[in-house]
């Protein structure tokens, strides 16, 4: 069961990060949120936790552009699923839900494994040289609760195996691929004389191929070599005018005095 849980989480992460574009990855995220809702309706909380863990992994959680393209309704439903499977207060929400549902049901086994670990580490096998029956009683209570969910079976139709689009990847390879999705590599190459001998920038696409970034290089060359040099004389004229003292026109009285002195 542990291997099955890990394989589902890896499958979710692998399917998302192998999407070609942000829109495609958003569609895959939306699909898995829908699958999680169906698991919730079927009361398969073990598979639901695996899907939630896969979508909450660092490789998927960091894809902000892809998450922004997910519809708000789907994100709201995913938040509800997260609240249901939350680890707060020792899975208090999930425990209350399990005690209220009717079988068939597949609980999240990791919760019971955690209980058994704490019971084993927090209680001694013997007390005052006697067997600690309280510890055995707690262990049997947890095991009995798991066994009661095995009494009822699902009445589902066999649809066969659904092959994955790509082999499962580990969490580290998925995170490395997630980093490459948002990585931009700028390379500079000498272009032809038709491009005005400028440098062009290429970006790494999601499929791994380099594609030239859009731009209007002839217009940039015209502005760089013709327009800006033409502005230098204008700037120089303004700087010279600012250095000279202001030349205000004479008033009428000064003009009359000047004429009188000439006579």
HUDABEL-V607524 format. One record per pair of residues at least 12 apart in sequence whose ideal C-beta (glycine too) atoms are under 6 Angstrom apart, sorted by the first residue. I is the first residue (numbers start at 1). J is the second residue. D is the distance in whole Angstrom. If there is no record, write none. Layout:
i=I j=J d=D
i=I j=J d=D
//
This chain:
i=1 j=109 d=5
i=5 j=50 d=5
i=8 j=50 d=4
i=9 j=50 d=5
i=9 j=53 d=5
i=9 j=54 d=4
i=10 j=168 d=4
i=11 j=164 d=6
i=11 j=168 d=6
i=12 j=32 d=5
i=12 j=51 d=6
i=12 j=54 d=3
i=13 j=54 d=5
i=13 j=57 d=5
i=13 j=59 d=5
i=13 j=60 d=6
i=13 j=174 d=4
i=14 j=166 d=6
i=14 j=168 d=6
i=14 j=169 d=5
i=15 j=28 d=5
i=16 j=28 d=5
i=16 j=29 d=6
i=16 j=60 d=5
i=17 j=59 d=6
i=17 j=174 d=5
i=17 j=177 d=5
i=17 j=178 d=5
i=18 j=166 d=5
i=20 j=206 d=5
i=21 j=206 d=6
i=22 j=65 d=5
i=22 j=66 d=5
i=22 j=69 d=6
i=23 j=69 d=6
i=25 j=66 d=4
i=26 j=66 d=5
i=26 j=69 d=4
i=26 j=70 d=5
i=29 j=70 d=5
i=30 j=70 d=6
i=30 j=74 d=5
i=32 j=51 d=6
i=33 j=74 d=5
i=33 j=77 d=6
i=33 j=78 d=5
i=36 j=48 d=5
i=36 j=51 d=4
i=36 j=81 d=5
i=43 j=101 d=6
i=43 j=105 d=4
i=44 j=106 d=5
i=45 j=107 d=6
i=45 j=108 d=5
i=46 j=106 d=5
i=46 j=108 d=5
i=46 j=109 d=6
i=49 j=85 d=5
i=49 j=108 d=5
i=52 j=81 d=6
i=52 j=85 d=5
i=58 j=175 d=6
i=59 j=174 d=4
i=59 j=175 d=4
i=59 j=178 d=4
i=91 j=111 d=5
i=103 j=152 d=4
i=104 j=152 d=4
i=104 j=154 d=5
i=105 j=149 d=5
i=107 j=149 d=6
i=112 j=142 d=6
i=112 j=146 d=6
i=115 j=142 d=5
i=116 j=142 d=6
i=119 j=138 d=5
i=119 j=139 d=6
i=123 j=135 d=4
i=181 j=206 d=6
i=184 j=203 d=5
i=185 j=204 d=5
i=186 j=201 d=5
i=187 j=202 d=5
i=195 j=217 d=5
i=196 j=221 d=4
i=198 j=217 d=5
i=200 j=212 d=6
i=201 j=213 d=5
//
